[in-house]
Amino acid sequence: MQKLWIVLLILALLGGGTDWVSAAITQRIIHAGDTPLASTCKVTQTGPMQLTLSTCSWTTTGEGKILDRFESAFAALGVGLAAQALRENKAEWHGSRVRVWLRDKQDNIIERSRTRMLSVDVVLNIVAGETWVVYLVDGLGVTMNAVLLKNKELRPAGILDYILLPFTVPVGTTNLNTINIEVFTVLPGFPAPKGMFEK
């Protein structure tokens, strides 16, 4: 009896019991570098042919320039064009540096960075025999939505970015755990430097 309990415990720790909840979900990572781009979106397999995108946020970069530490130091003192842009709400602090929004010929800000929220989990029911893609699209106010489309369909209006890169589900597929699904993921900062012999 004791051996049975040990075997059951090992199976539980290894994730045995629900074989269908194991899609080959891969993160395709970019680093935000010196921009405000950010993502907290996660995708999991929640059924044999079902994925769920959990509530999350997505921050766009907007169009701006991050000033060097010297210019930012003057802005902190309230001196110079960057300080004036901060007072006019045409710039913002990005850590210890100033991010100035780029402007068009009429002196209007082209695009600010904005954070949008997916406020409910989105269930994606996948059908075999197609190539699929999932986009995040702009919603009302600070909301966003997720849209599942066949890859050959037109991209939706108000697209923010991919969340699932195109993936093909062959005819006859009954479980997504045989499919490689790539989630677009943003990590903050810069990638770690590679070792001397690393490619």
C-alpha positions in Angstrom: 0.0 0.0 0.0 2.8 2.4 0.8 4.4 1.8 -2.6 1.0 2.7 -4.3 0.9 6.0 -2.4 4.5 6.8 -3.4 3.7 6.0 -7.1 0.6 8.2 -7.0 2.5 11.0 -5.4 5.2 10.9 -8.1 2.5 10.8 -10.8 0.9 13.9 -9.3 4.2 15.8 -9.1 4.9 14.9 -12.8 1.5 16.1 -13.9 0.0 12.7 -14.6 -3.7 12.3 -15.0 -4.7 15.0 -17.4 -2.8 14.2 -20.5 -4.7 16.7 -22.7 -3.5 19.7 -20.8 -0.1 19.8 -22.2 0.1 21.8 -25.5 3.6 22.5 -26.7 3.3 26.2 -25.9 6.5 28.1 -26.6 7.3 31.7 -25.6 8.7 33.8 -28.5 10.4 36.4 -26.4 11.5 39.9 -27.3 13.0 42.3 -24.7 11.5 45.8 -24.3 14.9 47.3 -24.1 14.7 51.1 -23.5 11.0 51.3 -24.3 7.8 51.0 -22.3 6.6 47.9 -24.3 5.3 45.3 -21.8 3.0 42.2 -21.7 1.6 40.0 -19.0 -0.4 37.8 -21.3 -0.3 34.0 -20.8 -1.9 31.2 -22.8 -2.7 27.7 -21.6 -4.4 24.7 -23.0 -7.7 24.2 -21.1 -9.2 21.4 -23.3 -8.2 19.0 -26.0 -8.9 21.6 -28.7 -9.2 24.7 -26.5 -6.8 27.4 -25.5 -7.4 30.2 -22.9 -5.9 33.6 -22.9 -5.9 34.8 -19.3 -6.7 38.3 -18.1 -3.6 40.5 -18.8 -2.3 43.9 -19.8 -0.5 45.0 -22.9 1.5 48.3 -23.1 2.4 49.8 -26.5 5.5 51.7 -27.1 3.9 54.8 -28.7 6.3 57.0 -30.7 8.8 58.8 -28.6 12.5 59.3 -27.8 14.1 58.5 -24.5 16.6 61.3 -23.7 20.0 60.6 -22.3 20.8 61.0 -18.6 22.4 64.4 -19.1 19.3 65.9 -20.7 17.0 64.1 -18.2 19.0 65.6 -15.3 18.3 69.1 -16.6 14.6 68.2 -17.0 14.6 67.1 -13.3 15.8 70.5 -12.4 13.0 72.1 -14.4 15.4 73.5 -17.1 15.3 73.1 -20.8 13.0 71.8 -23.6 12.5 68.4 -21.9 11.3 70.1 -18.7 8.9 72.3 -20.8 7.6 69.1 -22.6 7.0 67.5 -19.2 5.0 70.6 -18.0 2.9 70.5 -21.2 2.2 66.8 -20.9 4.2 66.1 -24.1 6.7 63.9 -22.3 6.8 61.6 -19.3 9.3 60.0 -17.0 10.6 56.6 -18.0 12.5 55.4 -14.9 15.2 58.1 -14.3 15.0 59.4 -17.9 12.6 61.5 -19.9 10.6 60.0 -22.8 9.5 62.8 -25.2 6.6 62.0 -27.5 7.3 62.6 -31.2 5.0 65.2 -32.8 3.7 65.8 -36.3 3.9 69.1 -38.3 0.9 70.5 -36.5 2.7 69.9 -33.1 0.3 67.1 -32.2 1.6 64.0 -30.4 1.7 61.1 -33.0 1.1 58.3 -30.5 1.5 57.9 -26.8 2.3 54.7 -25.0 -0.9 53.2 -23.6 -1.7 50.2 -21.4 -4.7 48.2 -22.3 -6.4 45.5 -20.3 -8.0 42.2 -21.2 -10.4 42.1 -18.3 -11.9 38.5 -18.8 -10.3 35.2 -19.8 -10.8 34.5 -23.5 -11.6 30.9 -24.5 -10.3 30.0 -28.0 -11.9 26.9 -29.5 -9.7 25.6 -32.3 -10.9 23.6 -35.3 -8.6 21.2 -37.1 -7.7 21.7 -40.8 -6.7 25.4 -40.6 -3.8 27.8 -39.8 -4.8 30.1 -37.0 -3.5 33.3 -35.5 -4.7 35.3 -32.5 -4.4 39.1 -32.4 -4.9 41.6 -29.5 -7.1 44.4 -30.7 -7.9 47.8 -29.3 -11.2 48.1 -27.4 -13.1 50.9 -25.8 -11.1 53.1 -23.4 -8.3 51.1 -21.9 -9.7 47.7 -22.8 -8.6 45.2 -25.5 -10.0 42.1 -27.0 -8.5 38.9 -28.5 -9.5 37.8 -31.9 -9.0 34.3 -33.3 -8.8 34.3 -37.1 -7.7 32.0 -39.9 -4.3 33.2 -41.0 -5.5 34.0 -44.5 -8.2 36.3 -43.2 -7.7 40.1 -43.2 -6.1 41.5 -40.1 -8.6 43.2 -37.8 -8.9 47.0 -37.4 -7.3 48.4 -34.3 -4.7 45.6 -34.1 -2.2 46.0 -31.2 -0.1 42.9 -32.0 0.0 39.2 -32.3 -0.4 37.2 -29.1 -0.4 33.7 -30.8 1.8 33.5 -33.9 0.3 31.6 -36.9 0.0 27.9 -36.1 -1.3 25.1 -38.3 -3.7 22.4 -37.0 -3.7 19.5 -39.4 -6.9 17.8 -40.5 -7.8 15.0 -38.0 -6.1 16.6 -35.0 -8.1 15.9 -31.9 -5.7 17.3 -29.3 -3.5 20.4 -29.4 -0.8 18.8 -27.4 0.7 17.6 -30.7 0.9 21.2 -32.1 3.7 23.7 -31.4 2.0 27.0 -30.4 4.1 30.2 -30.1 3.0 33.0 -27.7 4.5 36.4 -28.3 6.0 37.5 -25.0 7.7 40.7 -23.9 10.2 40.8 -21.1 11.5 44.1 -19.6 14.9 45.5 -20.2 17.6 44.0 -22.4 18.5 40.3 -22.9 21.3 38.9 -20.8 24.7 39.1 -22.5 25.8 35.8 -24.1 28.8 34.0 -23.0 32.0 34.1 -25.0 31.4 30.8 -26.9 27.6 31.0 -27.0 26.0 31.5 -30.5 
